[in-house]
Amino acid sequence: MDLDIRVQPRASRNTIEIDSERIKVRVTAAPEGGKANDAVVALLAKRLRVPKSSVRIVRGHKSRDKRIRIEGISTMDALRVLRTERG
């Protein structure tokens, strides 16, 4: 399954928010050296309860807009989990 997300690096806390238009992922890590990308992968894997190796960035490595591929979970299940879990 692929998800299009918008990333905000250097946020005050790590969060995932879904509004009617997109998924917003905020991470405290800075974008230098791929740290923010690593934080996005780790946060999504933790929330979706899948291994980090199942989450990868397929487009937008140097952009705030990214396409993420997640294996081992359906789109409906992923969106349900992301909508219900906070923090």
C-alpha positions as CSV (number, residue, x, y, z in Angstrom):
1,M,0.0,0.0,0.0
2,D,1.2,3.5,-0.7
3,L,0.5,6.6,1.3
4,D,1.1,10.2,0.3
5,I,2.2,12.3,3.3
6,R,3.4,15.8,4.1
7,V,6.3,16.0,6.6
8,Q,7.1,18.8,9.0
9,P,10.7,18.3,10.4
10,R,11.9,20.1,13.6
11,A,8.4,20.0,15.1
12,S,7.9,20.3,18.8
13,R,6.7,16.6,19.0
14,N,6.2,13.5,16.9
15,T,2.6,13.3,15.7
16,I,0.5,12.0,12.8
17,E,-2.6,13.9,11.9
18,I,-5.2,13.1,9.2
19,D,-7.5,15.7,7.9
20,S,-9.8,15.5,4.9
21,E,-7.0,16.3,2.4
22,R,-3.8,14.6,3.6
23,I,-1.8,12.8,6.2
24,K,0.6,15.1,8.1
25,V,3.6,13.7,9.9
26,R,5.5,15.9,12.3
27,V,8.9,14.8,13.6
28,T,11.3,16.5,16.0
29,A,14.3,15.4,13.9
30,A,16.1,17.8,11.6
31,P,16.1,17.2,7.8
32,E,19.9,17.0,7.7
33,G,21.5,13.6,6.8
34,G,18.2,11.8,6.4
35,K,17.4,12.0,10.1
36,A,13.8,13.3,9.5
37,N,13.2,10.6,6.9
38,D,14.4,7.9,9.4
39,A,12.1,9.4,12.1
40,V,9.1,9.3,9.7
41,V,9.8,5.6,8.9
42,A,10.2,4.8,12.6
43,L,7.1,6.7,13.7
44,L,4.9,5.1,11.0
45,A,6.2,1.6,11.8
46,K,5.6,2.0,15.5
47,R,2.0,3.4,15.1
48,L,1.1,0.7,12.5
49,R,2.8,-2.1,14.4
50,V,4.9,-3.3,11.5
51,P,8.7,-3.7,11.3
52,K,10.6,-0.6,10.1
53,S,11.8,-2.7,7.2
54,S,8.2,-2.8,6.0
55,V,8.1,1.0,5.7
56,R,10.1,2.8,3.0
57,I,10.1,6.1,1.2
58,V,9.6,5.5,-2.5
59,R,9.4,9.2,-3.6
60,G,10.3,12.6,-2.1
61,H,13.5,11.8,-0.1
62,K,14.4,15.5,-0.2
63,S,10.9,16.9,-0.2
64,R,8.3,17.5,2.4
65,D,5.8,15.7,0.2
66,K,6.6,12.0,0.2
67,R,5.1,8.7,-1.0
68,I,5.5,5.9,1.6
69,R,5.1,2.2,0.8
70,I,4.0,0.0,3.7
71,E,3.9,-3.7,3.5
72,G,2.0,-6.0,5.7
73,I,-1.1,-3.9,6.3
74,S,-4.1,-2.9,4.2
75,T,-4.9,0.7,3.4
76,M,-8.1,0.6,5.3
77,D,-6.5,-0.9,8.4
78,A,-3.6,1.6,8.3
79,L,-5.9,4.6,8.0
80,R,-8.2,3.3,10.8
81,V,-5.2,2.9,13.1
82,L,-3.7,6.3,12.3
83,R,-7.1,8.0,12.9
84,T,-7.7,6.3,16.2
85,E,-4.3,6.4,17.8
86,R,-3.0,9.7,19.1
87,G,0.2,10.8,20.6
